[in-house]
Amino acid sequence: MPDDKEGRAQYLKKFRKEIKRNAAIKTCRERVEELCDRFPLYPELRV
């Protein structure tokens, strides 16, 4: 990660843009959501 403020801002902007398109992360998120639905830690707090 860059040391300067502007460099960090650009780095994080690029990271946020790329992470939205990452198929592996999307798949992982979907699996986690499915597991949370199947095995809720606090069933009384379901949304």
PDB file of N, CA, C and O in Angstrom:
ATOM      1  N   MET A   1       0.851  -1.164   0.000  1.00  0.00           N
ATOM      2  CA  MET A   1       0.000   0.000   0.000  1.00  0.00           C
ATOM      3  C   MET A   1       0.903   1.234   0.000  1.00  0.00           C
ATOM      4  O   MET A   1       1.897   1.280   0.724  1.00  0.00           O
ATOM      5  N   PRO A   2       0.561   2.215  -0.797  1.00  0.00           N
ATOM      6  CA  PRO A   2       1.377   3.431  -0.885  1.00  0.00           C
ATOM      7  C   PRO A   2       1.445   4.181   0.449  1.00  0.00           C
ATOM      8  O   PRO A   2       0.539   4.096   1.278  1.00  0.00           O
ATOM      9  N   ASP A   3       2.538   4.913   0.630  1.00  0.00           N
ATOM     10  CA  ASP A   3       2.738   5.678   1.859  1.00  0.00           C
ATOM     11  C   ASP A   3       2.005   7.010   1.859  1.00  0.00           C
ATOM     12  O   ASP A   3       1.567   7.477   2.910  1.00  0.00           O
ATOM     13  N   ASP A   4       1.869   7.622   0.694  1.00  0.00           N
ATOM     14  CA  ASP A   4       1.257   8.950   0.643  1.00  0.00           C
ATOM     15  C   ASP A   4      -0.269   8.862   0.590  1.00  0.00           C
ATOM     16  O   ASP A   4      -0.834   7.870   0.128  1.00  0.00           O
ATOM     17  N   LYS A   5      -0.912   9.904   1.064  1.00  0.00           N
ATOM     18  CA  LYS A   5      -2.374   9.936   1.165  1.00  0.00           C
ATOM     19  C   LYS A   5      -3.054   9.772  -0.192  1.00  0.00           C
ATOM     20  O   LYS A   5      -3.997   8.992  -0.321  1.00  0.00           O
ATOM     21  N   GLU A   6      -2.589  10.490  -1.188  1.00  0.00           N
ATOM     22  CA  GLU A   6      -3.189  10.415  -2.527  1.00  0.00           C
ATOM     23  C   GLU A   6      -2.999   9.022  -3.133  1.00  0.00           C
ATOM     24  O   GLU A   6      -3.908   8.481  -3.763  1.00  0.00           O
ATOM     25  N   GLY A   7      -1.823   8.457  -2.939  1.00  0.00           N
ATOM     26  CA  GLY A   7      -1.551   7.116  -3.451  1.00  0.00           C
ATOM     27  C   GLY A   7      -2.458   6.078  -2.818  1.00  0.00           C
ATOM     28  O   GLY A   7      -2.958   5.184  -3.500  1.00  0.00           O
ATOM     29  N   ARG A   8      -2.672   6.194  -1.503  1.00  0.00           N
ATOM     30  CA  ARG A   8      -3.573   5.263  -0.811  1.00  0.00           C
ATOM     31  C   ARG A   8      -4.999   5.406  -1.319  1.00  0.00           C
ATOM     32  O   ARG A   8      -5.698   4.411  -1.511  1.00  0.00           O
ATOM     33  N   ALA A   9      -5.430   6.644  -1.536  1.00  0.00           N
ATOM     34  CA  ALA A   9      -6.790   6.878  -2.023  1.00  0.00           C
ATOM     35  C   ALA A   9      -6.993   6.218  -3.383  1.00  0.00           C
ATOM     36  O   ALA A   9      -8.012   5.567  -3.612  1.00  0.00           O
ATOM     37  N   GLN A  10      -6.038   6.383  -4.275  1.00  0.00           N
ATOM     38  CA  GLN A  10      -6.126   5.770  -5.604  1.00  0.00           C
ATOM     39  C   GLN A  10      -6.085   4.246  -5.508  1.00  0.00           C
ATOM     40  O   GLN A  10      -6.828   3.551  -6.200  1.00  0.00           O
ATOM     41  N   TYR A  11      -5.208   3.736  -4.643  1.00  0.00           N
ATOM     42  CA  TYR A  11      -5.078   2.293  -4.447  1.00  0.00           C
ATOM     43  C   TYR A  11      -6.406   1.700  -3.963  1.00  0.00           C
ATOM     44  O   TYR A  11      -6.870   0.693  -4.497  1.00  0.00           O
ATOM     45  N   LEU A  12      -7.009   2.325  -2.958  1.00  0.00           N
ATOM     46  CA  LEU A  12      -8.264   1.819  -2.414  1.00  0.00           C
ATOM     47  C   LEU A  12      -9.408   1.941  -3.414  1.00  0.00           C
ATOM     48  O   LEU A  12     -10.275   1.068  -3.473  1.00  0.00           O
ATOM     49  N   LYS A  13      -9.418   3.001  -4.191  1.00  0.00           N
ATOM     50  CA  LYS A  13     -10.442   3.171  -5.224  1.00  0.00           C
ATOM     51  C   LYS A  13     -10.359   2.033  -6.242  1.00  0.00           C
ATOM     52  O   LYS A  13     -11.376   1.453  -6.622  1.00  0.00           O
ATOM     53  N   LYS A  14      -9.144   1.721  -6.677  1.00  0.00           N
ATOM     54  CA  LYS A  14      -8.934   0.637  -7.632  1.00  0.00           C
ATOM     55  C   LYS A  14      -9.325  -0.706  -7.010  1.00  0.00           C
ATOM     56  O   LYS A  14      -9.962  -1.534  -7.662  1.00  0.00           O
ATOM     57  N   PHE A  15      -8.941  -0.917  -5.749  1.00  0.00           N
ATOM     58  CA  PHE A  15      -9.259  -2.157  -5.049  1.00  0.00           C
ATOM     59  C   PHE A  15     -10.769  -2.362  -4.965  1.00  0.00           C
ATOM     60  O   PHE A  15     -11.267  -3.449  -5.260  1.00  0.00           O
ATOM     61  N   ARG A  16     -11.496  -1.323  -4.565  1.00  0.00           N
ATOM     62  CA  ARG A  16     -12.953  -1.435  -4.442  1.00  0.00           C
ATOM     63  C   ARG A  16     -13.609  -1.751  -5.781  1.00  0.00           C
ATOM     64  O   ARG A  16     -14.574  -2.513  -5.844  1.00  0.00           O
ATOM     65  N   LYS A  17     -13.087  -1.170  -6.837  1.00  0.00           N
ATOM     66  CA  LYS A  17     -13.631  -1.407  -8.177  1.00  0.00           C
ATOM     67  C   LYS A  17     -13.380  -2.855  -8.610  1.00  0.00           C
ATOM     68  O   LYS A  17     -14.271  -3.513  -9.148  1.00  0.00           O
ATOM     69  N   GLU A  18     -12.168  -3.339  -8.374  1.00  0.00           N
ATOM     70  CA  GLU A  18     -11.809  -4.691  -8.802  1.00  0.00           C
ATOM     71  C   GLU A  18     -12.476  -5.770  -7.961  1.00  0.00           C
ATOM     72  O   GLU A  18     -12.826  -6.828  -8.483  1.00  0.00           O
ATOM     73  N   ILE A  19     -12.654  -5.521  -6.683  1.00  0.00           N
ATOM     74  CA  ILE A  19     -13.224  -6.551  -5.811  1.00  0.00           C
ATOM     75  C   ILE A  19     -14.680  -6.839  -6.170  1.00  0.00           C
ATOM     76  O   ILE A  19     -15.157  -7.957  -5.973  1.00  0.00           O
ATOM     77  N   LYS A  20     -15.382  -5.849  -6.690  1.00  0.00           N
ATOM     78  CA  LYS A  20     -16.779  -6.051  -7.092  1.00  0.00           C
ATOM     79  C   LYS A  20     -16.900  -7.004  -8.268  1.00  0.00           C
ATOM     80  O   LYS A  20     -17.934  -7.648  -8.444  1.00  0.00           O
ATOM     81  N   ARG A  21     -15.849  -7.099  -9.075  1.00  0.00           N
ATOM     82  CA  ARG A  21     -15.879  -7.954 -10.269  1.00  0.00           C
ATOM     83  C   ARG A  21     -15.240  -9.316 -10.039  1.00  0.00           C
ATOM     84  O   ARG A  21     -15.242 -10.149 -10.945  1.00  0.00           O
ATOM     85  N   ASN A  22     -14.698  -9.563  -8.866  1.00  0.00           N
ATOM     86  CA  ASN A  22     -13.968 -10.791  -8.590  1.00  0.00           C
ATOM     87  C   ASN A  22     -14.948 -11.951  -8.394  1.00  0.00           C
ATOM     88  O   ASN A  22     -15.706 -11.971  -7.424  1.00  0.00           O
ATOM     89  N   ALA A  23     -14.931 -12.903  -9.305  1.00  0.00           N
ATOM     90  CA  ALA A  23     -15.873 -14.027  -9.281  1.00  0.00           C
ATOM     91  C   ALA A  23     -15.672 -14.916  -8.059  1.00  0.00           C
ATOM     92  O   ALA A  23     -16.649 -15.406  -7.494  1.00  0.00           O
ATOM     93  N   ALA A  24     -14.434 -15.133  -7.642  1.00  0.00           N
ATOM     94  CA  ALA A  24     -14.163 -15.990  -6.488  1.00  0.00           C
ATOM     95  C   ALA A  24     -14.755 -15.384  -5.218  1.00  0.00           C
ATOM     96  O   ALA A  24     -15.301 -16.101  -4.380  1.00  0.00           O
ATOM     97  N   ILE A  25     -14.646 -14.080  -5.080  1.00  0.00           N
ATOM     98  CA  ILE A  25     -15.196 -13.418  -3.901  1.00  0.00           C
ATOM     99  C   ILE A  25     -16.716 -13.459  -3.931  1.00  0.00           C
ATOM    100  O   ILE A  25     -17.349 -13.650  -2.893  1.00  0.00           O
ATOM    101  N   LYS A  26     -17.303 -13.282  -5.099  1.00  0.00           N
ATOM    102  CA  LYS A  26     -18.761 -13.364  -5.219  1.00  0.00           C
ATOM    103  C   LYS A  26     -19.254 -14.756  -4.832  1.00  0.00           C
ATOM    104  O   LYS A  26     -20.244 -14.891  -4.112  1.00  0.00           O
ATOM    105  N   THR A  27     -18.568 -15.781  -5.306  1.00  0.00           N
ATOM    106  CA  THR A  27     -18.948 -17.155  -4.991  1.00  0.00           C
ATOM    107  C   THR A  27     -18.824 -17.416  -3.497  1.00  0.00           C
ATOM    108  O   THR A  27     -19.705 -18.027  -2.892  1.00  0.00           O
ATOM    109  N   CYS A  28     -17.742 -16.957  -2.912  1.00  0.00           N
ATOM    110  CA  CYS A  28     -17.527 -17.133  -1.479  1.00  0.00           C
ATOM    111  C   CYS A  28     -18.628 -16.439  -0.687  1.00  0.00           C
ATOM    112  O   CYS A  28     -19.163 -17.004   0.267  1.00  0.00           O
ATOM    113  N   ARG A  29     -18.958 -15.235  -1.075  1.00  0.00           N
ATOM    114  CA  ARG A  29     -20.014 -14.483  -0.385  1.00  0.00           C
ATOM    115  C   ARG A  29     -21.340 -15.230  -0.451  1.00  0.00           C
ATOM    116  O   ARG A  29     -22.045 -15.330   0.553  1.00  0.00           O
ATOM    117  N   GLU A  30     -21.681 -15.751  -1.615  1.00  0.00           N
ATOM    118  CA  GLU A  30     -22.930 -16.488  -1.774  1.00  0.00           C
ATOM    119  C   GLU A  30     -22.953 -17.722  -0.886  1.00  0.00           C
ATOM    120  O   GLU A  30     -23.979 -18.035  -0.282  1.00  0.00           O
ATOM    121  N   ARG A  31     -21.835 -18.421  -0.803  1.00  0.00           N
ATOM    122  CA  ARG A  31     -21.759 -19.618   0.043  1.00  0.00           C
ATOM    123  C   ARG A  31     -21.897 -19.262   1.520  1.00  0.00           C
ATOM    124  O   ARG A  31     -22.582 -19.959   2.270  1.00  0.00           O
ATOM    125  N   VAL A  32     -21.259 -18.199   1.929  1.00  0.00           N
ATOM    126  CA  VAL A  32     -21.355 -17.765   3.326  1.00  0.00           C
ATOM    127  C   VAL A  32     -22.791 -17.377   3.658  1.00  0.00           C
ATOM    128  O   VAL A  32     -23.305 -17.742   4.715  1.00  0.00           O
ATOM    129  N   GLU A  33     -23.441 -16.641   2.761  1.00  0.00           N
ATOM    130  CA  GLU A  33     -24.831 -16.253   2.995  1.00  0.00           C
ATOM    131  C   GLU A  33     -25.734 -17.479   3.087  1.00  0.00           C
ATOM    132  O   GLU A  33     -26.641 -17.526   3.918  1.00  0.00           O
ATOM    133  N   GLU A  34     -25.486 -18.464   2.239  1.00  0.00           N
ATOM    134  CA  GLU A  34     -26.272 -19.698   2.271  1.00  0.00           C
ATOM    135  C   GLU A  34     -26.079 -20.429   3.599  1.00  0.00           C
ATOM    136  O   GLU A  34     -27.048 -20.886   4.205  1.00  0.00           O
ATOM    137  N   LEU A  35     -24.840 -20.538   4.045  1.00  0.00           N
ATOM    138  CA  LEU A  35     -24.564 -21.193   5.325  1.00  0.00           C
ATOM    139  C   LEU A  35     -25.203 -20.440   6.487  1.00  0.00           C
ATOM    140  O   LEU A  35     -25.737 -21.053   7.412  1.00  0.00           O
ATOM    141  N   CYS A  36     -25.148 -19.129   6.439  1.00  0.00           N
ATOM    142  CA  CYS A  36     -25.761 -18.325   7.499  1.00  0.00           C
ATOM    143  C   CYS A  36     -27.273 -18.514   7.526  1.00  0.00           C
ATOM    144  O   CYS A  36     -27.880 -18.517   8.597  1.00  0.00           O
ATOM    145  N   ASP A  37     -27.875 -18.669   6.369  1.00  0.00           N
ATOM    146  CA  ASP A  37     -29.315 -18.926   6.304  1.00  0.00           C
ATOM    147  C   ASP A  37     -29.649 -20.304   6.872  1.00  0.00           C
ATOM    148  O   ASP A  37     -30.648 -20.471   7.572  1.00  0.00           O
ATOM    149  N   ARG A  38     -28.810 -21.279   6.568  1.00  0.00           N
ATOM    150  CA  ARG A  38     -29.062 -22.648   7.024  1.00  0.00           C
ATOM    151  C   ARG A  38     -28.749 -22.844   8.499  1.00  0.00           C
ATOM    152  O   ARG A  38     -29.429 -23.609   9.182  1.00  0.00           O
ATOM    153  N   PHE A  39     -27.723 -22.159   8.995  1.00  0.00           N
ATOM    154  CA  PHE A  39     -27.268 -22.340  10.370  1.00  0.00           C
ATOM    155  C   PHE A  39     -27.084 -20.983  11.067  1.00  0.00           C
ATOM    156  O   PHE A  39     -25.954 -20.580  11.347  1.00  0.00           O
ATOM    157  N   PRO A  40     -28.170 -20.290  11.344  1.00  0.00           N
ATOM    158  CA  PRO A  40     -28.049 -18.968  11.957  1.00  0.00           C
ATOM    159  C   PRO A  40     -27.525 -19.060  13.391  1.00  0.00           C
ATOM    160  O   PRO A  40     -27.902 -19.959  14.143  1.00  0.00           O
ATOM    161  N   LEU A  41     -26.663 -18.131  13.757  1.00  0.00           N
ATOM    162  CA  LEU A  41     -26.149 -18.082  15.123  1.00  0.00           C
ATOM    163  C   LEU A  41     -27.227 -17.600  16.087  1.00  0.00           C
ATOM    164  O   LEU A  41     -27.315 -18.072  17.220  1.00  0.00           O
ATOM    165  N   TYR A  42     -28.035 -16.668  15.632  1.00  0.00           N
ATOM    166  CA  TYR A  42     -29.098 -16.094  16.449  1.00  0.00           C
ATOM    167  C   TYR A  42     -30.399 -16.134  15.652  1.00  0.00           C
ATOM    168  O   TYR A  42     -30.767 -15.142  15.021  1.00  0.00           O
ATOM    169  N   PRO A  43     -31.099 -17.270  15.673  1.00  0.00           N
ATOM    170  CA  PRO A  43     -32.315 -17.421  14.861  1.00  0.00           C
ATOM    171  C   PRO A  43     -33.362 -16.341  15.122  1.00  0.00           C
ATOM    172  O   PRO A  43     -34.110 -15.969  14.217  1.00  0.00           O
ATOM    173  N   GLU A  44     -33.419 -15.841  16.343  1.00  0.00           N
ATOM    174  CA  GLU A  44     -34.417 -14.823  16.674  1.00  0.00           C
ATOM    175  C   GLU A  44     -34.127 -13.473  16.013  1.00  0.00           C
ATOM    176  O   GLU A  44     -34.985 -12.590  16.018  1.00  0.00           O
ATOM    177  N   LEU A  45     -32.940 -13.305  15.451  1.00  0.00           N
ATOM    178  CA  LEU A  45     -32.566 -12.053  14.802  1.00  0.00           C
ATOM    179  C   LEU A  45     -32.604 -12.138  13.284  1.00  0.00           C
ATOM    180  O   LEU A  45     -32.015 -11.296  12.605  1.00  0.00           O
ATOM    181  N   ARG A  46     -33.275 -13.123  12.749  1.00  0.00           N
ATOM    182  CA  ARG A  46     -33.337 -13.279  11.288  1.00  0.00           C
ATOM    183  C   ARG A  46     -33.986 -12.072  10.647  1.00  0.00           C
ATOM    184  O   ARG A  46     -34.931 -11.489  11.177  1.00  0.00           O
ATOM    185  N   VAL A  47     -33.453 -11.714   9.494  1.00  0.00           N
ATOM    186  CA  VAL A  47     -33.976 -10.561   8.757  1.00  0.00           C
ATOM    187  C   VAL A  47     -34.851 -11.031   7.624  1.00  0.00           C
ATOM    188  O   VAL A  47     -35.390 -10.212   6.879  1.00  0.00           O
TER     189      VAL A  47
END
